[in-house]
Amino acid sequence: MAQNKLDLYDFLLLKEIRAARSVTGACEQVGLSQPAISVRLGHLREHFGDPLFVRTSEGMMATPFLENLLPDIDHAINLLNPEGGAYKPFDAGTSTRRFRLGLSHVAQLVMLPELLALLKESAPKIKIDSVDLDSMTPSLLENGKLDLAIGYTIDLHSGFYQQRLFAENYSCILRANHPRVIDTLTKEQFLQEEHLALVAPATGHSRLDKALEERGVERKIAVKVSSFLGLEQIITSTDLLAIVPSRLGRTLALNGKIRIMNLPFPSLSYEVRQYWHGRYHYDSGNSWLRKLIFEKFTNLPPVFTNLIMSRG
């Protein structure tokens, strides 16, 4: 018999396949794809030295070996289930689970409202806590104090998973009735105007200054901030320009007080990803949330700028 280590999820997987009589039928309950379940089932067969399931006209039926093992599996589930009692599959429609998300400031402003609207429809009782990304994010993911992190590349060691969501680029924002920048933003104007700059080492924005230097662009920085929160009020009350992720710029421009414009030089881009620790890779709730976020935000189309808002 192979000496592979088993965990709670292995036992749950066997019970779900037995109940559904198929690997495909177990996918929704365990939150894994059919190929992933097949791989894990292969490991279990190797471990026990038994097929565990055989195909019949009525679907996949448990072997006598597995049937005899089921009482011990139920006992193990009751012992290993951290919430105690009989295992209950994750049900998004009725779950009251509180998920903790580590989000960049841009994700909090742009992605979180869309995610909350989606959850209101499909999982109305689920609760969300949002915290800033920082140097502690990896350890919080590892010890379970965060379920997922979403943003620019985080410095992670082995044991973590990541999944690309979409690519983001940059645009320039300014108040709609800016006295000097009217219909277009030239490089000369960009260099002459004063700017607001974000100083945020744990975000994709940290690469911006280096990228601008490589392009021979030196801004006149009048104001530095550590967060995009409150950015709208600063821009609308001054003549400052600011370089922001394009999706954030589009969101801020919706109120008509801010314009979003193309940068007058080749911009840079970065990838937004979601991250989680291997300890929770097979957690059905975590898997469900990752899938929901991926389907909502994967491969979003680029934001087309130079949306000239009416001048107040």
C-alpha positions in Angstrom: 0.0 0.0 0.0 1.3 3.5 -0.9 2.2 5.7 2.0 0.5 8.9 0.7 -1.0 11.1 3.4 -4.7 11.5 3.4 -6.8 14.4 4.7 -10.4 15.3 5.3 -10.9 16.4 1.8 -10.0 12.9 0.5 -12.7 11.3 2.6 -15.3 14.0 1.5 -14.4 13.4 -2.1 -15.1 9.6 -1.8 -18.5 10.3 -0.2 -19.5 12.8 -2.9 -18.5 10.5 -5.8 -20.4 7.7 -4.2 -23.5 9.9 -3.7 -23.4 11.3 -7.2 -22.3 8.0 -8.8 -20.0 10.0 -11.1 -16.9 12.2 -11.0 -18.8 14.9 -12.9 -21.7 14.9 -10.5 -19.3 15.5 -7.6 -17.7 18.6 -9.1 -20.1 21.1 -7.9 -20.2 19.8 -4.3 -16.4 19.6 -3.9 -15.5 22.7 -5.9 -13.0 21.0 -8.2 -12.9 20.3 -11.9 -13.4 16.9 -13.3 -9.7 16.4 -14.2 -8.6 17.5 -10.7 -11.0 15.0 -9.1 -9.8 12.2 -11.4 -6.2 12.9 -10.4 -7.0 12.8 -6.7 -9.1 9.7 -7.1 -6.2 8.0 -8.8 -4.0 8.8 -5.8 -6.6 7.3 -3.5 -6.8 4.2 -5.5 -3.1 3.8 -5.3 -3.1 4.5 -1.6 -5.7 1.8 -0.8 -4.7 -0.6 -3.5 -8.3 -0.9 -4.6 -10.3 0.6 -7.5 -12.8 2.1 -5.0 -15.3 2.6 -7.8 -16.3 0.6 -10.9 -18.4 1.7 -13.8 -21.8 0.1 -14.1 -25.0 0.7 -16.0 -26.1 2.8 -13.1 -23.0 4.9 -12.8 -19.9 4.6 -10.7 -20.6 2.1 -7.8 -18.4 1.7 -4.7 -16.4 -1.5 -4.5 -17.0 -3.8 -1.5 -13.7 -2.6 0.0 -15.0 1.0 0.0 -18.4 0.1 1.3 -16.7 -1.7 4.2 -14.5 1.4 4.7 -17.4 3.9 4.8 -18.2 3.7 8.6 -14.5 4.5 9.3 -14.6 7.3 6.8 -17.7 8.8 8.5 -15.9 8.6 11.8 -12.8 10.2 10.5 -14.9 13.1 9.0 -16.5 13.8 12.3 -13.1 13.8 14.0 -11.3 15.9 11.4 -14.1 18.4 10.5 -12.9 21.6 12.3 -16.5 22.8 12.7 -17.5 19.5 14.4 -20.4 17.3 13.7 -21.4 15.9 10.3 -19.9 17.4 7.2 -22.1 19.8 5.3 -21.1 20.7 1.7 -20.7 24.4 1.0 -23.9 25.9 -0.2 -23.4 29.5 -1.4 -27.2 30.1 -1.4 -27.5 29.5 2.3 -24.0 29.9 3.7 -23.4 32.6 6.3 -19.6 32.3 6.0 -17.5 35.4 6.3 -14.7 35.6 3.8 -11.7 37.8 4.4 -10.1 39.4 1.3 -6.8 41.2 1.0 -7.4 43.9 -1.7 -5.3 46.6 -3.2 -6.9 50.1 -2.9 -7.8 50.0 -6.6 -9.5 46.6 -6.1 -11.5 48.0 -3.2 -12.7 50.9 -5.3 -13.3 49.1 -8.6 -13.7 45.4 -8.1 -15.3 45.1 -4.6 -18.6 46.9 -5.5 -19.1 44.6 -8.5 -18.3 41.5 -6.3 -20.7 42.6 -3.6 -23.5 43.1 -6.2 -22.8 39.6 -7.5 -22.8 38.1 -4.0 -26.1 39.8 -3.3 -27.7 37.8 -6.1 -26.1 34.4 -5.7 -25.0 34.3 -2.0 -27.0 36.8 -0.1 -26.0 35.6 3.4 -22.2 35.6 2.8 -20.2 38.4 4.5 -17.0 40.0 3.3 -14.2 41.6 5.2 -11.7 43.7 3.1 -8.2 44.6 4.3 -5.3 46.3 2.6 -2.5 44.4 1.0 0.8 44.8 2.9 4.0 42.9 3.8 1.9 40.7 6.2 -0.4 39.4 3.4 1.5 36.1 2.8 1.5 35.1 6.4 -2.2 36.0 6.8 -3.0 33.8 3.8 -0.9 31.0 5.3 -2.5 31.0 8.7 -6.1 31.4 7.4 -6.7 35.0 8.5 -7.2 35.8 4.8 -9.0 33.6 2.3 -7.8 35.4 -0.8 -5.6 38.3 -1.9 -6.2 40.2 -5.1 -3.9 42.7 -6.7 -0.5 43.1 -8.3 2.2 40.5 -7.8 2.8 39.7 -4.2 6.2 38.3 -3.0 5.2 34.8 -2.1 7.3 31.7 -1.2 6.4 28.1 -2.1 3.0 26.8 -1.0 0.9 29.5 -2.6 -1.3 29.4 -5.7 -2.0 32.3 -8.0 -4.3 32.9 -10.9 -4.3 35.7 -13.5 -7.4 37.7 -13.8 -6.7 40.6 -16.2 -4.1 43.1 -17.4 -4.3 46.7 -16.3 -2.7 49.8 -17.8 -2.5 53.5 -16.8 -4.3 56.7 -17.8 -4.2 60.3 -16.6 -7.0 62.0 -14.7 -7.7 65.7 -14.1 -10.7 67.8 -13.2 -13.3 68.2 -15.9 -12.9 72.0 -16.0 -9.1 72.1 -16.0 -8.1 75.6 -17.2 -5.2 74.5 -19.5 -5.7 70.9 -20.6 -8.8 71.0 -22.8 -9.3 68.4 -25.5 -6.0 66.6 -25.7 -3.0 66.0 -23.3 0.3 66.6 -25.0 3.6 65.5 -23.5 4.6 69.1 -23.1 1.5 69.8 -21.1 2.0 66.7 -19.0 5.5 67.8 -18.1 4.5 71.4 -17.3 1.6 70.6 -15.0 2.0 69.6 -11.4 1.1 66.1 -10.3 -0.2 64.0 -7.5 1.7 60.8 -7.0 0.9 57.6 -5.1 3.5 56.1 -2.9 2.4 52.5 -2.3 5.2 49.8 -2.3 2.9 46.8 -2.1 1.1 47.6 -5.4 1.7 47.6 -9.1 2.0 51.4 -8.8 5.4 50.9 -7.2 6.8 50.2 -10.7 5.5 53.4 -12.2 8.3 55.8 -11.3 10.9 53.4 -12.8 8.9 52.9 -16.0 8.5 56.7 -16.4 12.2 57.2 -15.9 12.9 54.6 -18.6 10.7 56.7 -20.9 12.5 59.9 -20.1 9.4 61.3 -18.2 10.0 63.4 -15.1 6.8 64.6 -13.3 6.6 67.8 -11.2 5.3 66.1 -8.0 3.4 68.6 -5.8 1.6 66.1 -3.6 2.3 62.5 -2.5 -0.4 60.2 -1.0 -0.3 56.7 0.3 -3.7 55.7 -0.9 -6.1 56.4 -3.7 -8.9 56.7 -1.2 -10.0 60.4 -1.3 -8.3 60.9 -4.6 -11.5 62.2 -6.3 -11.8 65.1 -3.8 -8.2 66.1 -4.3 -8.3 66.1 -8.1 -11.7 68.0 -8.4 -10.5 70.7 -6.0 -7.1 71.3 -7.7 -5.4 71.6 -11.1 -3.2 68.5 -10.3 -2.9 65.6 -12.8 -2.6 62.0 -11.6 -1.6 58.8 -13.2 -4.0 56.0 -12.1 -4.9 52.5 -13.3 -7.3 53.0 -16.2 -10.3 51.1 -14.5 -10.0 53.4 -11.5 -9.9 56.4 -13.8 -13.0 55.3 -15.6 -14.8 54.8 -12.3 -13.9 58.3 -11.1 -14.9 59.8 -14.5 -18.5 58.5 -14.2 -19.6 61.5 -12.0 -18.7 64.0 -14.8 -16.3 66.0 -12.5 -13.2 64.2 -13.7 -11.8 63.4 -17.1 -9.7 60.4 -18.0 -7.2 60.8 -20.8 -4.5 58.7 -22.6 -1.0 59.3 -21.4 1.0 61.1 -24.1 3.7 58.4 -24.2 3.7 54.6 -24.3 2.2 53.3 -21.0 3.1 50.3 -19.0 0.8 47.5 -17.8 0.7 45.0 -15.0 -1.3 41.9 -14.3 -4.0 41.6 -11.5 -4.1 38.2 -9.9 -5.7 36.4 -7.1 -3.6 34.4 -4.6 -4.4 31.7 -2.0 -2.4 29.3 0.2 -2.2 25.6 -0.6 -3.8 24.8 2.8 -7.1 26.1 1.4 -6.8 24.9 -2.2 -9.3 22.2 -1.7 -11.6 24.1 0.7 -15.0 24.0 -1.1 -16.0 27.6 0.0 -12.6 29.0 -1.0 -12.8 27.2 -4.3 -16.3 28.5 -4.9 -15.2 32.1 -4.3 -12.1 31.8 -6.4 -14.2 30.5 -9.3 -16.8 33.3 -8.9 -14.1 36.0 -9.0 -12.3 34.4 -11.9 -15.5 34.1 -14.0 -16.4 37.7 -13.2 -13.1 39.4 -13.8 -11.0 37.2 -16.1 -9.7 38.8 -19.3 -11.5 42.1 -18.9 -11.2 44.2 -22.0 -8.9 47.2 -21.9 -10.3 50.6 -20.9 -10.4 53.1 -23.8 -9.6 56.5 -22.5 -9.8 60.1 -23.8 -13.4 60.1 -22.5 -13.8 63.9 -22.6 -16.4 64.8 -20.0 -18.5 68.0 -20.2 -16.7 71.0 -18.8 -18.5 72.4 -15.8 
